[in-house]
Amino acid sequence: MKTHDLKKLAAILSESDQYRVTEKYQKPEFYNTDDASNKLIGVFLDIEATGLSHSNDKLIELGMVKFEYTEDGPIFRLLDEFSGYQDPNIPIPEYITKLTGITDEAVRSRQISEVEVAEYLQNVDLIIAHNAQFDRAFFEMTFPSVPAKAWGCSMYDVNWSVEDISSHKLEYIAYKYGFFYEGHRAVIDCLAGIHILAQSLLNSQELVLKQLLTNALAVRFKLYATNSPYESKDLLKARGYRWSMNQNYKYRAWSIELTEDKVAEEINYLRSNVYGGSSVNIRVEIFDAYSRFSNNGQHDPLKYRDKLDRFQTLCLG
C-alpha cells in the first residue's frame, strides 16, 4: 500500500473514537525556521549501560544529538550527532542485549575518546537527558575530565502528570504525542526526546522545552530532615520526602528538593509538624544545573553563601 493511501486510512481511523493512530518517527528537516539571533546549543544525551548502578556497571553506548533553541522554548534545527560503543570489559547481561540489541561482539575493543566527547560538547549550553540522574552518573564515571555543563532532565523537569501523562517512560510520552520509535538505542532515543521537547504540553499548551528550562535552571534547595522523630516518617513521606543519602557527607535522612520560593514555607511546616520547636536543626544542599544530578561532589559551598545564610536564619526562627 502506498504512503498516501496509508495516510488516508490513518485519517479515517483517527476520526473514530475507537482507534488511536500513531506514526513512526521521521526525522524532520527542521522544527522552526525563524532566524533568531540569540540561539543556544543544546544536546540530548542518552546512555546504554550493563545495568543501573554507575559504581558497579559500565557504559556500553553513548548517543548525543545537538539542536538549536532559544530561551523562550522553540527548537530550530537539528545539528550533528555523536554515537559510539564502549567495551565494558565484562560480559553484557542477556537482558540488556535483549533490551538494546547490543552484543559483546558489537562493543569488543571499542572505546569512546574522552577528547572527542569534550570537543563535541565544547560549544554546548545545556545537556538534557531523560532521567539525567542515571545518565549523568555514568557519563561522569566514564569521562571524568570533560568540563562540567548545565544539565536538565526531560523526566523530572516537566510536570507530566499535570498534563495527564501518567507514565514518565519516553516511549509512553511519545505515544501520547502520536508517534512511536524503536527505543533503547542511544541516538534514536535522543531524536525522540528532542521531538517531544519541540511539542506543546497537552493541557497548558506551554512549550515542553520552555517548562524544562524554567525548572532545570532554577536554583534548588535539598532539605534533609536530620534526626526527625521516627513517628514523623509517614507525614514526611506523604509530603514528598524520600529516604536518601547525602553523597558529600554520607548520612541518610528524609529529604525533599524545592525551589527557593518554597523553602520558608517548608521550614515552617517542619517546625510545626515534625520538630515541635521554635528552631529547626536540618541540613541543606544548594545546587544549580551545573551540580544537580552529579555524584562528583561538585556543590560549591561558597557559590551560594548568601542563600545559605538566609536558610540558617529561617531555621532559627
Phi and psi in degrees as a GROMACS rama.xvg file:
@    title "Ramachandran Plot"
@    xaxis  label "Phi"
@    yaxis  label "Psi"
@TYPE xy
-75.4268  159.982  LYS-2
-58.5461  -44.0619  THR-3
-67.2598  -29.5108  HIS-4
-69.2872  -39.265  ASP-5
-63.6984  -40.0269  LEU-6
-64.5247  -38.642  LYS-7
-63.0209  -44.6893  LYS-8
-63.1968  -42.1893  LEU-9
-62.0465  -39.8945  ALA-10
-64.5047  -40.3852  ALA-11
-64.2532  -45.4855  ILE-12
-63.564  -38.0644  LEU-13
-66.5398  -25.0914  SER-14
-70.6823  -18.4642  GLU-15
-95.7283  143.722  SER-16
-80.7742  6.23258  ASP-17
-91.2064  -8.15694  GLN-18
-137.253  149.231  TYR-19
-125.756  120.979  ARG-20
-102.553  129.918  VAL-21
-118.417  148.862  THR-22
-108.392  149.622  GLU-23
-69.5131  137.334  LYS-24
-57.1446  132.261  TYR-25
-122.8  126.204  GLN-26
-63.8826  120.235  LYS-27
-78.6081  156.052  PRO-28
-69.8458  -37.0279  GLU-29
-163.264  166.731  PHE-30
-105.105  -43.5978  TYR-31
-136.888  150.028  ASN-32
-112.717  -0.980946  THR-33
-57.4309  136.938  ASP-34
-89.1425  66.7962  ASP-35
-68.1157  140.944  ALA-36
-89.6117  -12.6437  SER-37
-110.16  37.7106  ASN-38
-69.2621  143.169  LYS-39
-112.725  167.795  LEU-40
-114.804  121.92  ILE-41
-109.904  162.369  GLY-42
-132.453  129.49  VAL-43
-94.3819  128.943  PHE-44
-121.741  140.438  LEU-45
-141.533  140.519  ASP-46
-124.886  137.19  ILE-47
-107.835  140.625  GLU-48
-140.421  171.276  ALA-49
-76.3811  -8.56674  THR-50
-178.835  -163.292  GLY-51
-98.4066  -14.7338  LEU-52
-95.9707  116.003  SER-53
-68.6403  -20.3571  HIS-54
-85.3767  -22.3549  SER-55
-113.422  -27.5003  ASN-56
-101.392  175.407  ASP-57
-131.541  147.036  LYS-58
-67.4268  138.329  LEU-59
-122.696  -19.0031  ILE-60
-149.639  138.486  GLU-61
-124.225  128.046  LEU-62
-126.084  139.684  GLY-63
-142.776  141.921  MET-64
-134.317  125.031  VAL-65
-85.5186  151.753  LYS-66
-151.549  155.499  PHE-67
-91.7025  142.32  GLU-68
-153.276  168.825  TYR-69
-123.676  164.493  THR-70
-61.999  -22.5404  GLU-71
-87.5067  4.73734  ASP-72
111.058  -23.5451  GLY-73
-65.7548  144.552  PRO-74
-105.14  141.452  ILE-75
-109.568  -105.061  PHE-76
-91.8452  149.191  ARG-77
-80.3902  139.568  LEU-78
-112.255  -152.188  LEU-79
-74.1254  154.052  ASP-80
-106.617  156.19  GLU-81
-132.353  130.399  PHE-82
-145.871  137.13  SER-83
-161.742  150.406  GLY-84
-97.3981  152.506  TYR-85
-132.619  127.163  GLN-86
-73.5212  117.345  ASP-87
-79.3244  -7.98657  PRO-88
61.556  21.2017  ASN-89
-140.272  155.333  ILE-90
-63.3258  138.765  PRO-91
-76.6484  125.038  ILE-92
-56.7145  147.814  PRO-93
-59.004  -38.5038  GLU-94
-68.6332  -29.1176  TYR-95
-69.9587  -40.1126  ILE-96
-63.7087  -41.4191  THR-97
-63.5522  -36.5003  LYS-98
-73.8109  -41.8119  LEU-99
-107.9  -21.3081  THR-100
81.5097  3.01023  GLY-101
-88.7427  124.94  ILE-102
-108.084  167.101  THR-103
-59.082  -38.3858  ASP-104
-64.447  -37.0144  GLU-105
-65.3747  -31.8256  ALA-106
-102.706  -6.11997  VAL-107
-57.1957  125.485  ARG-108
66.538  12.2109  SER-109
-91.5516  140.25  ARG-110
-138.006  140.416  GLN-111
-95.7631  125.696  ILE-112
-71.9121  123.064  SER-113
-64.5386  -34.0935  GLU-114
-64.6918  -42.8048  VAL-115
-67.3316  -36.6138  GLU-116
-63.0161  -44.8854  VAL-117
-63.3158  -40.5491  ALA-118
-65.767  -40.0294  GLU-119
-62.5565  -36.9478  TYR-120
-90.8274  2.02832  LEU-121
-57.1766  -43.2761  GLN-122
-100.889  18.6727  ASN-123
-89.7197  135.547  VAL-124
-91.9068  -28.4103  ASP-125
-153.547  134.591  LEU-126
-103.653  132.875  ILE-127
-121.464  137.469  ILE-128
-137.43  156.31  ALA-129
-94.6574  99.8241  HIS-130
83.2085  66.4906  ASN-131
-63.1921  -25.4169  ALA-132
-61.0965  -39.5302  GLN-133
-71.1718  -52.9182  PHE-134
-67.23  -40.9944  ASP-135
-66.9559  -36.7157  ARG-136
-61.5825  -46.6561  ALA-137
-68.6662  -37.3046  PHE-138
-62.2223  -48.4364  PHE-139
-68.3693  -33.8704  GLU-140
-67.338  -35.9491  MET-141
-86.6714  -32.7494  THR-142
-127.54  67.4248  PHE-143
-66.1631  -22.5111  PRO-144
-92.9278  -3.79148  SER-145
-68.9494  128.186  VAL-146
-57.835  144.611  PRO-147
-65.0146  141.466  ALA-148
-124.267  164.999  LYS-149
-71.8742  139.889  ALA-150
-122.255  145.678  TRP-151
-130.884  165.696  GLY-152
-132.034  119.65  CYS-153
-75.4596  -8.15301  SER-154
-87.2648  -48.1068  MET-155
-100.518  -18.0626  TYR-156
-94.0783  8.07448  ASP-157
-126.131  130.947  VAL-158
-85.4728  77.8938  ASN-159
-63.5355  -35.5033  TRP-160
-64.2861  -35.5204  SER-161
-64.6595  -26.1939  VAL-162
-91.4597  16.2045  GLU-163
62.8475  32.3683  ASP-164
-112.525  105.202  ILE-165
-80.5765  -22.9361  SER-166
-111.69  142.534  SER-167
-92.0529  1.24121  HIS-168
-65.2053  136.771  LYS-169
-59.8595  -40.2189  LEU-170
-66.6052  -33.7741  GLU-171
-71.8357  -40.978  TYR-172
-61.338  -42.1078  ILE-173
-57.92  -43.8413  ALA-174
-58.2159  -42.0933  TYR-175
-65.2064  -23.6128  LYS-176
-97.0673  11.0356  TYR-177
83.4004  21.1587  GLY-178
-141.624  162.457  PHE-179
-135.355  164.304  PHE-180
-156.631  166.213  TYR-181
-83.9001  101.596  GLU-182
-81.4099  175.412  GLY-183
65.3399  31.6555  HIS-184
-127.957  136.933  ARG-185
-58.5973  -51.9821  ALA-186
-69.3017  -41.9971  VAL-187
-65.8684  -34.652  ILE-188
-61.7989  -39.4788  ASP-189
-64.4209  -46.132  CYS-190
-62.715  -40.8943  LEU-191
-64.8695  -39.5297  ALA-192
-62.3925  -44.113  GLY-193
-63.8808  -39.8203  ILE-194
-59.5465  -39.0464  HIS-195
-69.3805  -42.3731  ILE-196
-60.1414  -27.7983  LEU-197
-79.2078  -8.51353  ALA-198
-88.5562  173.491  GLN-199
-97.8243  146.506  SER-200
-64.222  146.32  LEU-201
-65.6767  -35.3358  LEU-202
-102.078  -52.4258  ASN-203
-76.1516  -21.346  SER-204
66.89  8.64421  GLN-205
-71.1461  145.363  GLU-206
-60.8613  135.684  LEU-207
-57.4549  -46.5163  VAL-208
-63.1763  -35.0972  LEU-209
-61.2062  -46.2543  LYS-210
-64.6589  -39.6191  GLN-211
-60.8145  -44.9145  LEU-212
-62.0471  -42.8092  LEU-213
-58.2203  -45.5166  THR-214
-77.0871  -39.3843  ASN-215
-69.1291  -34.6451  ALA-216
-91.699  -0.593309  LEU-217
-75.0857  143.876  ALA-218
-70.8171  135.229  VAL-219
-122.644  148.749  ARG-220
-115.46  127.468  PHE-221
-107.237  110.131  LYS-222
-92.1101  131.855  LEU-223
-110.55  115.164  TYR-224
-81.1766  69.9062  ALA-225
-67.0337  142.79  THR-226
56.8142  30.2986  ASN-227
-72.076  144.196  SER-228
-58.3013  142.298  PRO-229
-56.6421  -37.8033  TYR-230
-69.7119  -7.95371  GLU-231
-90.3046  -1.00284  SER-232
-61.8219  -37.3353  LYS-233
-69.2021  -38.39  ASP-234
-61.1019  -46.3691  LEU-235
-65.8684  -42.8711  LEU-236
-62.2377  -42.8259  LYS-237
-65.6739  -25.9609  ALA-238
-85.5884  -4.84127  ARG-239
107.566  5.89673  GLY-240
-73.4529  149.804  TYR-241
-127.097  143.585  ARG-242
-75.9579  116.272  TRP-243
-147.697  169.286  SER-244
-107.2  136.352  MET-245
-75.3742  117.721  ASN-246
-69.8236  -27.0055  GLN-247
-80.531  -40.01  ASN-248
-113.365  -1.21166  TYR-249
59.2871  44.7322  LYS-250
-121.494  155.984  TYR-251
-108.739  143.513  ARG-252
-166.421  164.871  ALA-253
-70.6042  131.944  TRP-254
-136.613  157.068  SER-255
-144.222  145.818  ILE-256
-106.712  128.107  GLU-257
-135.447  152.203  LEU-258
-78.1546  161.656  THR-259
-59.1437  -34.2483  GLU-260
-69.4262  -11.6657  ASP-261
-105.605  -0.969109  LYS-262
-67.9653  -46.9938  VAL-263
-60.2234  -43.129  ALA-264
-60.8452  -39.4767  GLU-265
-69.8577  -38.8401  GLU-266
-63.7249  -40.7436  ILE-267
-63.14  -37.6774  ASN-268
-63.8358  -46.2075  TYR-269
-62.5127  -39.8188  LEU-270
-62.2404  -42.0227  ARG-271
-81.9999  -34.8721  SER-272
-111.811  -16.9587  ASN-273
-118.469  -52.7972  VAL-274
-94.1524  -23.018  TYR-275
60.2104  38.1306  GLY-276
-144.35  175.824  GLY-277
-77.0186  -25.574  SER-278
-117.663  156.467  SER-279
-123.913  121.01  VAL-280
-101.874  85.8133  ASN-281
-127.216  165.899  ILE-282
-109.381  161.24  ARG-283
-145.744  147.116  VAL-284
-116.497  135.002  GLU-285
-114.147  126.281  ILE-286
-146.547  166.953  PHE-287
-131.319  -167.879  ASP-288
-64.0665  -21.0237  ALA-289
-79.2433  -29.9165  TYR-290
-106.336  -17.8712  SER-291
-64.5031  144.031  ARG-292
69.7364  1.89918  PHE-293
-88.4893  140.986  SER-294
-103.48  11.2468  ASN-295
-95.2774  8.92847  ASN-296
63.413  38.8563  GLY-297
-84.767  13.4916  GLN-298
-72.8877  120.544  HIS-299
-92.0377  110.433  ASP-300
-66.3607  -18.4539  PRO-301
-95.0122  -17.4719  LEU-302
-61.9176  -37.9184  LYS-303
-120.904  45.4815  TYR-304
-58.7278  -39.401  ARG-305
-65.6707  -38.2419  ASP-306
-71.1299  -36.9687  LYS-307
-65.135  -40.9167  LEU-308
-62.6897  -42.4023  ASP-309
-64.1991  -38.37  ARG-310
-60.8142  -45.8373  PHE-311
-62.5128  -37.6279  GLN-312
-63.3143  -42.7246  THR-313
-62.4564  -38.7058  LEU-314
-67.7818  -31.3337  CYS-315
-75.8119  -18.0417  LEU-316
